[in-house]
Amino acid sequence: AIYWREKAANQGNASAQCALGYCLMNGHGTVEQDGTDNSQERAVHWYKMAAMQHQHAHAEYNLGLCYDKGLGVVQNQNVAFTWYERAARQGHREAKSKLRKALKKRARQQSRINKRDASQALSSPVLQPRQNKLLQTFCYCPTNIKDIVDIESNVMDKIRM
């Protein structure tokens, strides 16, 4: 089965590329002559091919998982978020769920950081009253998911530019 998937994947078939990545990620690859198993790295390669060349939603989701968990790549939550977002925009249900969880996690983390920074800054005797007001204004922390999604969307739009 791997042979035929790899043959189709090499010919540019996005579904075969994604399926081959899945097989490799789940231990159906081959071990190199020196005893190393680079199946996860090869899986990421095929997921990237399907995602980048064909915008294959499931491959994008799988790339999100790889970056989320550090499978075959260096773990990177920001990159995982980007891949989840790309898959979610195509209607991938699991990606939407992962994206919601990531947004909630980011909001909680940001809320803790904003509250800590604001309380430290506001308690400083050095600040003038005018600066205090500015800090209170700009230490806004979104509390509902719509605000969080809007902020994330704006950030992603700026990153793409």
Summary of the structure (lengths in Angstrom):
residues: 161
radius of gyration: 21.2
end to end distance: 41.6
largest distance: 70.9
contacts: 467
relative contact order: 0.08
helix: 74%
strand: 0%
